[in-house]
Amino acid sequence: MFEEDFLECMVDEITVEAFTGFDEDGQPTFGPATTIQCRISPKQRQIQNVHGADVTSVASIYPAYAPTIDPLDRITLPNGEQPPILRVEVPPDTDGAHHTKVMI
């Protein structure tokens, strides 16, 4: 019951392509795209990115499950934009990883 109610809040979808390395020209390469059900919450806020720099996040993405998403991965939003991933958080609860929060 709780899981069904929780999933009803996940009205958006993104695609995620895992970073796999660099090609011979130094361009990033990615694995196959995976579609993930999520909730995109647009809200500007100042955060520290993965390098510790102060940046402006324009939205937070909450995937339905706690997938492994790395800041080097590529995400595609429903409108086709591919913003950089500024930070990824995986807050735990007593059972381990509770959810993933991706800030763009």
C-alpha positions as CSV (number, residue, x, y, z in Angstrom):
1,M,0.0,0.0,0.0
2,F,2.7,2.5,1.0
3,E,4.8,1.7,-2.1
4,E,1.8,2.2,-4.4
5,D,1.1,5.6,-2.8
6,F,4.8,6.5,-3.0
7,L,5.0,5.6,-6.7
8,E,1.9,7.7,-7.5
9,C,4.0,10.7,-6.6
10,M,6.6,9.7,-9.2
11,V,5.0,11.4,-12.1
12,D,8.1,12.1,-14.2
13,E,10.7,10.0,-16.1
14,I,14.3,10.6,-16.8
15,T,16.8,8.5,-18.7
16,V,20.2,7.8,-17.2
17,E,23.3,6.7,-19.1
18,A,26.2,5.5,-16.9
19,F,29.6,7.1,-17.5
20,T,32.0,4.5,-18.9
21,G,35.1,6.5,-19.6
22,F,36.6,8.6,-22.4
23,D,37.1,7.9,-26.1
24,E,40.4,8.5,-28.0
25,D,39.4,12.2,-28.5
26,G,38.9,12.7,-24.8
27,Q,35.1,12.9,-25.1
28,P,33.0,11.1,-22.4
29,T,31.4,7.8,-23.3
30,F,28.2,6.4,-21.8
31,G,26.4,3.1,-21.5
32,P,22.9,2.3,-22.6
33,A,20.1,4.6,-21.5
34,T,17.8,3.4,-18.7
35,T,14.4,5.0,-18.0
36,I,13.7,5.8,-14.4
37,Q,10.4,6.9,-12.9
38,C,11.0,9.9,-10.6
39,R,9.7,13.2,-9.2
40,I,11.4,16.3,-10.5
41,S,11.1,19.2,-8.0
42,P,12.1,22.5,-9.5
43,K,13.5,24.9,-6.9
44,Q,16.6,27.1,-7.1
45,R,19.0,26.9,-4.2
46,Q,22.6,27.4,-3.5
47,I,24.5,24.1,-2.9
48,Q,28.0,22.8,-3.0
49,N,28.8,20.6,-6.0
50,V,30.9,17.5,-5.8
51,H,34.0,19.6,-6.0
52,G,33.0,21.9,-3.1
53,A,32.2,24.9,-5.2
54,D,29.1,27.0,-4.5
55,V,26.7,26.6,-7.4
56,T,23.0,27.1,-8.1
57,S,20.8,24.0,-8.4
58,V,17.7,24.5,-10.4
59,A,15.9,21.3,-9.4
60,S,16.1,18.1,-7.4
61,I,15.3,14.7,-8.9
62,Y,14.0,11.9,-6.6
63,P,14.1,8.6,-8.4
64,A,11.4,6.0,-7.4
65,Y,14.1,3.7,-6.1
66,A,17.6,4.3,-4.9
67,P,19.6,3.6,-8.1
68,T,23.3,4.2,-8.3
69,I,23.7,7.5,-10.1
70,D,27.1,9.1,-10.3
71,P,27.8,12.8,-11.0
72,L,29.6,11.8,-14.2
73,D,26.6,10.0,-15.6
74,R,24.4,11.7,-18.2
75,I,20.7,12.3,-17.5
76,T,18.1,13.4,-19.9
77,L,15.0,15.3,-18.7
78,P,11.5,14.9,-20.2
79,N,12.1,18.1,-22.2
80,G,15.3,16.6,-23.8
81,E,17.7,18.7,-21.8
82,Q,20.9,17.1,-20.4
83,P,21.9,19.2,-17.5
84,P,25.1,18.5,-15.5
85,I,24.6,16.6,-12.3
86,L,25.8,18.9,-9.6
87,R,25.5,16.6,-6.6
88,V,24.1,13.2,-5.6
89,E,23.0,12.3,-2.1
90,V,21.8,8.9,-0.8
91,P,20.5,9.5,2.7
92,P,20.3,6.2,4.7
93,D,17.7,5.0,7.1
94,T,17.9,2.0,9.5
95,D,17.7,-0.4,6.6
96,G,20.4,1.2,4.4
97,A,20.0,3.5,1.4
98,H,16.6,5.1,1.6
99,H,16.4,7.2,-1.5
100,T,18.5,9.1,-4.0
101,K,18.5,12.8,-4.5
102,V,20.1,14.2,-7.7
103,M,20.6,17.9,-7.9
104,I,20.9,19.6,-11.2
